[in-house]
Each structure stands twice: as C-alpha cells, then as structure tokens.
Amino acid sequence: MAYRAGPRNLITDVAGLLVGNAADEKVKSGTTVVLCEEPAVAGVQVLGGAPGTRETDLLEPHNLVEKVDAIVLSGGSAFGLDAASGVQAALREKGIGFEIAGMRVPIAPAAIVFDLANGGDKGWGRYPPYRDLGFEAVERVAADFTLGTAGAGTGALTAGLKGGLGSASTILPNGVTVGALAIANGVGSVTIGRTRHFWAAPFEIGDEFGGLGLAHPLPADAQDVRLKSREPRPGENTTIAIIATDAVMTKAAAKRLAIAAHDGFARAIWPAHTPIDGDLVFALATGRSGRTLNLDEAIDLYAAAGATMARAIARGVHAATPSAEDVLPVWSER
C-alpha cells in the first residue's frame, strides 16, 4: 500500500484539530498546543523511563473522562508543566471545558521535554514563562503552523543535531486520515551514523525531509550508539508526540493507537525508549470521518500511525533553523 500525505502534510489534516505555537527566543524554549474544535477521545502511552506529565492518568480506558479539549506539549522540563495552566485559562475564557457543578473545567493533559541546557537564558526570575506561553499558544491556533525551531521544539536537541517540532499526515485508501506531531528531543540520533540520511527514510513521502533515502552502503558507524551527551542524565531527553485520526474510536482503541505510534520512534531514532528518555505519545480520535474501523482497517491505521510518526520526527529535525548561542548545528549545516 503506497501512502500519500494530506494536503498540508500536518496533523491538522485530521478534521477537528488546530495547532498553536508560542516561544521565548531568549529562553530558547516554547510551548505547542493541539486544540480540539470539539472534545476528542484520547489515550496515552508512556514508554520512556523519565517522563514529565500532567493529567495523563485520566486518559486510561478505565477512568471516567472520555474526551479532552486540548493536548499541551512544552519545553522547560518540569517548569514547562505550567503551560497547561495557561492553556486552561485561555480555554475557560472561551467557555470550553468539562461541565461539572456549574463550572467549566478544560481538560488539557500535558507533557514536557528537557531543554534547559541548550544555550538559552533560563534566569527568568521567580516564575518561568510557560503559563503565559500556554495562553499565547491557544490564541495563535490555526490549521497551518511552522515546523522545526518553533513552539515546544524551539530548544529541542538530539544526538549531534538540533531537534525540533515536526508533523506529517497520511490518508488511507478508505479516506481515513492519520496525523502526527512530535517534539524531537531524544537522547539518540535521527540520522544514520554521521551521515545526513534519516533512519526514517523508508517511510518518506516525496522529499519531505531531504529525499536522500537510506545511506548505501550503510556506514561503518551505523550501529554505533550515539547519544546527545557523553554523560546523559535522566530527564534531559525526551521525544513527546501526538498521533491523531478522524476515525471513530473508543478510549481503549485510542490507547492502542498511541502504542502503535511508538513504533515510529523506533523507526526514526536510535536508540529510543531508554531509561533516560521520557518518551510519550498522546492519541486523539476526533471521529469527524464518521467511520468505525473493522479489524483489517484498524491494522492499516496502526501501521500508518508508526510510519507517520517516523516522518514527523524526521521532519522536525530537517526543518530546524540556527539561532544565536546554539550548542549544536542544524541538519542543513551537516
């Protein structure tokens, strides 16, 4: 089955989703929000050993709340979890949220990446900027958005290269769309050895991240484990992502979608899911297509989820741009 990308090749090709970015260039960090135009069924799967999260327990299939209003991804390590408070404030002003006891409580689970050692000025005083960045990101939501050094990908780093915010989409033969959005900030490498070739190359559509294909022959250092730093520490790395579809899904099926999308991490980053990464995937099902998938269609969707996620990760690194005080080069400079 030949995959084809959606018209934007972004997660917003999934009907019902918008994305907003906000960043502080001095801090070299930022926040990204995926806003659901209507509450969407959601799930989550954490496979990294050092996650930083907020409101992920409620996404388990056995828990009460079925749907969410937004998903928040942020830089800033644990400080970045403040971004979800800003997102909640913006959504509450818009009258969005779970209604209970006469109140509207916006449901906005969040996850963070560590970007505190990327050359930016983290001397922000008493309070970090992430609450304001979360609020600003909601105000900026749109169908089109910038990849690379933007939003929560502003300060992202990988082994040897700047990371970034990536996104991609796939339209299946039955018309169902799957989209991915990722903040590539893992301890491992997205390129093969020291080449410019991406591990995700087998899944590339067109030349969306350079069109170089796989390195041939594979370089002698292809199997070398290359890490972001010589002495990596827990919490300093993480790829966090969202996989989304317009298919109709239960919470349990959404969790399975998140699990399947983790295969894209393994296809795009070497190594992934280490004890010092906080690797996590949120899943969203907007149901806008009206299609409930049979088993064969579900398998196709889960396969496409992994491929689309791998592409999104590579696109984030491919699109990164240089800025002052960078500690690593961007892909285009290699």
N, C-alpha and C positions, 0 to 999 in steps of 0.2 A: 504494500500500500504506500503510494507516494503522498507524503504530507504536503499541504500548502498552507501558507501563512494567511492570516486575516488581513483586511485592508490596511490596518495600521501596524500590524505585527506587534501589538501591545496587549497587555491584559485587558485593556478597555474595549477590545473587540468582543469580549464577553458582555452581552447586553446587561445593563443594570449596574455597571461599575464605573467609577470615576477615580482619578488619582490626583493628589496634590503633593507638591514638594515645597519644603522651606529649608533654608540653610543659613548658617552664620559662617561667612568666609574666614573671619579672623580665628574663630574656634576650630575651623576645618571639620565641621560636623553638621548634621541636619536630621530632618525627620521626613518620612513619607507616610501618607495616609491613603488607604484604599477605601473609598466611601461607597456604601451600598445605597442605591437610589431607593430601594425598598429593602427591608430586613431580609438577609440571606442566610440559608442553612450553612452552618460552619463546623469545622472539625480541626484537629491539630495533631501533629505527631512530632515529638522531640526525640532525636537520635544522637545528638551531641552530648558530651559529658559535662558541659559547663554552661547551661542555658541561663538567660535572664529574661523573665516573663512576667506578665500581669494578666489576670483573668483567663488563664488557659484551662483551669480545672472545669469551668462551666461548660467547656466545649466537649467534654467527654460524653459519649452517647447516652450514658445512664443518668445524666444530670438534666435539670429542669429546662433551662433556657435553650430553645431550638435555634434561634437566629441571632445574628449580630447586625449592628448598624455600620460598623467600620472595623478595619484592622489597622493597627499602628506599628510601623517599623521605625526604629530610631537608632542613631549613633549615641555615643555618650556613656556606654556601659550602663551600670545601674542608675546613674543620674538620668539617663535618657528615658527611663520609665515614666518620668514626669510628663513626657509628651502626651501620654494618654489622657492626662487631666486636662490639658489644653484642648485636645480633640473633644472630650466630653463637654467642656464648657461651650465650644462652638456649636456642637450638635444640640445641646439643650436650648441655646438661644434660637435655634431653628425649629424647636418643637419636636425634635427627633429623639426617640428612646423608648424603652420598655415601660409600659404604663403600669404603675402599681401604687395603690393608696393615694391616688390623685396626683402622683408625681411622674415625671418622665425621666427615666434613668437610661442614658445612652450606653449601649453595650459595645465596648471598643477594646477587645483584647490587644495586647501589645507584646513585642519582643525587641531586644536590643542587640547591637553589636558593640564590641570594644574598639574605639578609635581614639583613645586618649594619648597614644604615643605616635602620632602621625605628623608632628611638626607644628600643629596649631597651638594657639594660646588658650590654655584651659584655666587661666586665672580670672574666672568670671565673678568672683565675689561670693556673697552668701548663697545665692540661689543660681543654679545653672539655667541656661536659656531655653530648655526643652519644652516647658509648658507653653511659652509664647510661640515656639516653633510649631508645636502641635496645632495650636489655634490658627496660626497663619497658613499651615498646610491645608486645613479644611476650607479656608477662604479662597484657596487657589485651585480647588479641584476642577479637572477638565478631562476630556477624552484624550487629548494629546499632552504629552509631557516629555521632559528631557531625560535622556539616559546618561550613564557614565557618572561624572562628578556632579551629582545632583541629589537633593533630598538626603535620605539616610545613607546614600552611597558617597556623600561628599568626602568623607575622611577614610573610606574603606581601603584596606591593603590586602594583598595576597602575597604568596612567596615570590619575591623578586619584582613584582609589578603592583602599581596602584590597582585597587579593585574599583567597584562602582555599582550603580543601580542599573540593572538590566531587565528587559521584558521581552516577551515573544508570545505569539499565538499560533494556533493550529485549527483549521477547520476540517472536521472529519467528513467522510463520504455521506453520512446521514444528516449532515448540516449542523450538528452539534459543534460548538466552539469550546476550546480549552485554551486558557491563557495563563502565563506565569509572570511573576515579578520577583526579583531576587536582589538581595544586597550581598555582593560577593566580597567577603572579608575573611575567608578561611585561612587556616594555618598552612594549607597545602598550595600547590601550583595548578593553575588552569591551563598552562601551556606544557608541551611535551619537552622535557629536559630544559635546555636553554634556547630552544627554537622559538619561532613566532607562531607555530602551529598549535591550535587548541585541541585539547583532549576531546572536546565536544564535536569535532569536525564531522564525524559520520552522520550527524543529525542536522547539519547546517542546511538552510534553505537559501539558495542563491549565494550571494556573497555577504550575508548579513553580519558576519564577523571576519571579513577579510577574504573569504573564498579560497583559502590556501589548501584546504583538505588536510589529510594526515601527513605527517612527515614520512618521506620514503627515500631511502630506508629509515627505519626508526633509529634515532641517535643512540650512541652507546650509553648515554646517561638517562635514557627514557625511564628506566626503572628506579633511578635514584630518588630517594625520599627527600624532596626539597621543602624546607619549612620557612616560614616568614622570618624567624629569628633563630639564632643558634641555641638560645635558651628559652624556648617558648614556655609561657606560663598559663595556667588555667584562667579563662575569662578574657584573654587577649585576642581571641579569634572567634569567628562565627560566620556562617552563612545563614541568613534567615530569608524566608521566601513565602510567597502566597501562590497557590495553584487554584484556578477558578474555572468554572464551567457554567453554561446556561442550561445544562440538563437538570431535570428534577431529581433530587436526591434526599435520602434520609440523613440524619446525623451520622449514623454508622457508615453509610456509603461515603460520606464526606471524609470521615477519618481514613477509610481505605484509600481514597484519592490522595490524601496527604502522605500516606505511607508510600504509595506508588511513586509520587513525585520525588521522594528522596532518592530514587534510582537515578534521577537526573544529577544529583550532587555527585554520586559515584562515577557518573559518566563524564563529568565536567571538571572535577577537582581530584588531584592525587596528592596526599591521601585526604579522605573526608571522614566525618563522623568520629573524630578522635576524642580522647578524654579531655582535651583542652579546647575543643570547639563547642559551641552551643547550638549546633545545627538544628534547625526547626523549620517545619512547613505548616502554615495555615492552609485550610481548604475552604473555598466558598462555592456554593451552588445557588445561583440566582433563580433557576427554574424558568427563565424567560423563553426558552425554546419550547416549553410545554411537553418535552419528550422524557418519558421514563424509559431507561435503557434496559434491554434484555441482556442476558449474560454475555453473549458474543460482543454486543455493542459496548458493554462495560469494560471488557478486556481491552478492546480497541482504545477506549478512553484512557484507561490506566497506562497503556503503553505510550500513548501520545503525551500523557502528563509527564512521564520521565523524559521524553525527547524534548518537549517544550521547555521544561525546566533547565535542561542542559544548555539549550540555546540561549535562554535568558541569562544564565550565569556568564557564558562567554561574551554575550553582547555587552554586559555591564563592564567587563574589563576592556573589551575592544573600544568602547566609547569614552573611556576615562580621558580627561584632559589635564595638562600640567597646571600647577599653580605655585605661588611663592612658598618657600620653605618645605617643599615636598621632600620626603625621605626616601621615596622610591620613584623610578621612572614610570611613564605610561607605556602601554603596549605599542603605540605608534612610534615610539622612540627606540624600540628594540631593533 
